[in-house]
């Protein structure tokens, strides 16, 4: 679980220099890229994106 949090933090740190995207969109893009390599981690990223959307709403 810590590695998931670390990856999410890294994603947000690198995305700040680019145009601001929705954190949920960034997480879903990461989940899509990780799906072929680690399905469990991709599912965790999708759950994090879903949690983000439920907090924002």
PyMOL commands that place a pseudoatom at each C-alpha (Angstrom):
pseudoatom trace, name=CA, resn=UNK, resi=1, chain=A, elem=C, hetatm=0, pos=[0.000, 0.000, 0.000]
pseudoatom trace, name=CA, resn=UNK, resi=2, chain=A, elem=C, hetatm=0, pos=[2.884, 2.369, 0.743]
pseudoatom trace, name=CA, resn=UNK, resi=3, chain=A, elem=C, hetatm=0, pos=[4.255, 1.846, -2.755]
pseudoatom trace, name=CA, resn=UNK, resi=4, chain=A, elem=C, hetatm=0, pos=[0.875, 2.891, -4.177]
pseudoatom trace, name=CA, resn=UNK, resi=5, chain=A, elem=C, hetatm=0, pos=[0.937, 6.115, -2.166]
pseudoatom trace, name=CA, resn=UNK, resi=6, chain=A, elem=C, hetatm=0, pos=[4.529, 6.770, -3.233]
pseudoatom trace, name=CA, resn=UNK, resi=7, chain=A, elem=C, hetatm=0, pos=[3.637, 6.298, -6.910]
pseudoatom trace, name=CA, resn=UNK, resi=8, chain=A, elem=C, hetatm=0, pos=[0.655, 8.621, -6.643]
pseudoatom trace, name=CA, resn=UNK, resi=9, chain=A, elem=C, hetatm=0, pos=[2.840, 11.250, -4.971]
pseudoatom trace, name=CA, resn=UNK, resi=10, chain=A, elem=C, hetatm=0, pos=[5.417, 10.914, -7.760]
pseudoatom trace, name=CA, resn=UNK, resi=11, chain=A, elem=C, hetatm=0, pos=[2.714, 11.329, -10.394]
pseudoatom trace, name=CA, resn=UNK, resi=12, chain=A, elem=C, hetatm=0, pos=[1.482, 14.551, -8.859]
pseudoatom trace, name=CA, resn=UNK, resi=13, chain=A, elem=C, hetatm=0, pos=[4.999, 15.903, -8.419]
pseudoatom trace, name=CA, resn=UNK, resi=14, chain=A, elem=C, hetatm=0, pos=[5.819, 15.445, -12.113]
pseudoatom trace, name=CA, resn=UNK, resi=15, chain=A, elem=C, hetatm=0, pos=[2.457, 16.681, -13.364]
pseudoatom trace, name=CA, resn=UNK, resi=16, chain=A, elem=C, hetatm=0, pos=[2.738, 20.089, -11.666]
pseudoatom trace, name=CA, resn=UNK, resi=17, chain=A, elem=C, hetatm=0, pos=[5.037, 21.437, -14.390]
pseudoatom trace, name=CA, resn=UNK, resi=18, chain=A, elem=C, hetatm=0, pos=[2.578, 20.459, -17.107]
pseudoatom trace, name=CA, resn=UNK, resi=19, chain=A, elem=C, hetatm=0, pos=[-0.992, 21.601, -17.523]
pseudoatom trace, name=CA, resn=UNK, resi=20, chain=A, elem=C, hetatm=0, pos=[-3.032, 20.718, -14.481]
pseudoatom trace, name=CA, resn=UNK, resi=21, chain=A, elem=C, hetatm=0, pos=[-5.018, 17.519, -15.031]
pseudoatom trace, name=CA, resn=UNK, resi=22, chain=A, elem=C, hetatm=0, pos=[-7.613, 16.051, -12.782]
pseudoatom trace, name=CA, resn=UNK, resi=23, chain=A, elem=C, hetatm=0, pos=[-5.958, 13.785, -10.195]
pseudoatom trace, name=CA, resn=UNK, resi=24, chain=A, elem=C, hetatm=0, pos=[-8.555, 11.132, -11.012]
pseudoatom trace, name=CA, resn=UNK, resi=25, chain=A, elem=C, hetatm=0, pos=[-7.622, 11.288, -14.702]
pseudoatom trace, name=CA, resn=UNK, resi=26, chain=A, elem=C, hetatm=0, pos=[-3.943, 10.925, -13.843]
pseudoatom trace, name=CA, resn=UNK, resi=27, chain=A, elem=C, hetatm=0, pos=[-4.679, 7.900, -11.659]
pseudoatom trace, name=CA, resn=UNK, resi=28, chain=A, elem=C, hetatm=0, pos=[-6.811, 6.274, -14.353]
pseudoatom trace, name=CA, resn=UNK, resi=29, chain=A, elem=C, hetatm=0, pos=[-4.090, 6.827, -16.970]
pseudoatom trace, name=CA, resn=UNK, resi=30, chain=A, elem=C, hetatm=0, pos=[-1.585, 5.214, -14.641]
pseudoatom trace, name=CA, resn=UNK, resi=31, chain=A, elem=C, hetatm=0, pos=[-3.950, 2.319, -14.035]
pseudoatom trace, name=CA, resn=UNK, resi=32, chain=A, elem=C, hetatm=0, pos=[-4.279, 1.797, -17.762]
pseudoatom trace, name=CA, resn=UNK, resi=33, chain=A, elem=C, hetatm=0, pos=[-0.540, 1.690, -18.224]
pseudoatom trace, name=CA, resn=UNK, resi=34, chain=A, elem=C, hetatm=0, pos=[-0.020, -0.658, -15.261]
pseudoatom trace, name=CA, resn=UNK, resi=35, chain=A, elem=C, hetatm=0, pos=[-2.828, -3.071, -16.199]
pseudoatom trace, name=CA, resn=UNK, resi=36, chain=A, elem=C, hetatm=0, pos=[-0.602, -5.251, -18.370]
pseudoatom trace, name=CA, resn=UNK, resi=37, chain=A, elem=C, hetatm=0, pos=[2.215, -5.432, -15.834]
pseudoatom trace, name=CA, resn=UNK, resi=38, chain=A, elem=C, hetatm=0, pos=[0.465, -5.591, -12.479]
pseudoatom trace, name=CA, resn=UNK, resi=39, chain=A, elem=C, hetatm=0, pos=[-3.302, -6.019, -12.458]
pseudoatom trace, name=CA, resn=UNK, resi=40, chain=A, elem=C, hetatm=0, pos=[-3.570, -5.682, -8.672]
pseudoatom trace, name=CA, resn=UNK, resi=41, chain=A, elem=C, hetatm=0, pos=[-1.749, -2.371, -8.672]
pseudoatom trace, name=CA, resn=UNK, resi=42, chain=A, elem=C, hetatm=0, pos=[-3.907, -1.132, -11.554]
pseudoatom trace, name=CA, resn=UNK, resi=43, chain=A, elem=C, hetatm=0, pos=[-7.016, -1.996, -9.551]
pseudoatom trace, name=CA, resn=UNK, resi=44, chain=A, elem=C, hetatm=0, pos=[-5.645, -0.069, -6.552]
pseudoatom trace, name=CA, resn=UNK, resi=45, chain=A, elem=C, hetatm=0, pos=[-5.067, 2.979, -8.753]
pseudoatom trace, name=CA, resn=UNK, resi=46, chain=A, elem=C, hetatm=0, pos=[-8.616, 2.743, -10.090]
pseudoatom trace, name=CA, resn=UNK, resi=47, chain=A, elem=C, hetatm=0, pos=[-9.930, 2.534, -6.528]
pseudoatom trace, name=CA, resn=UNK, resi=48, chain=A, elem=C, hetatm=0, pos=[-7.883, 5.608, -5.590]
pseudoatom trace, name=CA, resn=UNK, resi=49, chain=A, elem=C, hetatm=0, pos=[-9.338, 7.507, -8.559]
pseudoatom trace, name=CA, resn=UNK, resi=50, chain=A, elem=C, hetatm=0, pos=[-12.832, 6.472, -7.532]
pseudoatom trace, name=CA, resn=UNK, resi=51, chain=A, elem=C, hetatm=0, pos=[-12.170, 7.575, -3.950]
pseudoatom trace, name=CA, resn=UNK, resi=52, chain=A, elem=C, hetatm=0, pos=[-10.913, 10.943, -5.219]
pseudoatom trace, name=CA, resn=UNK, resi=53, chain=A, elem=C, hetatm=0, pos=[-14.074, 11.446, -7.253]
pseudoatom trace, name=CA, resn=UNK, resi=54, chain=A, elem=C, hetatm=0, pos=[-16.318, 10.532, -4.332]
pseudoatom trace, name=CA, resn=UNK, resi=55, chain=A, elem=C, hetatm=0, pos=[-14.534, 13.073, -2.094]
pseudoatom trace, name=CA, resn=UNK, resi=56, chain=A, elem=C, hetatm=0, pos=[-14.712, 15.831, -4.705]
pseudoatom trace, name=CA, resn=UNK, resi=57, chain=A, elem=C, hetatm=0, pos=[-18.433, 15.333, -5.261]
for i in range(1, 57): cmd.bond("trace and resi %d" % i, "trace and resi %d" % (i + 1))
show_as sticks, trace
zoom trace
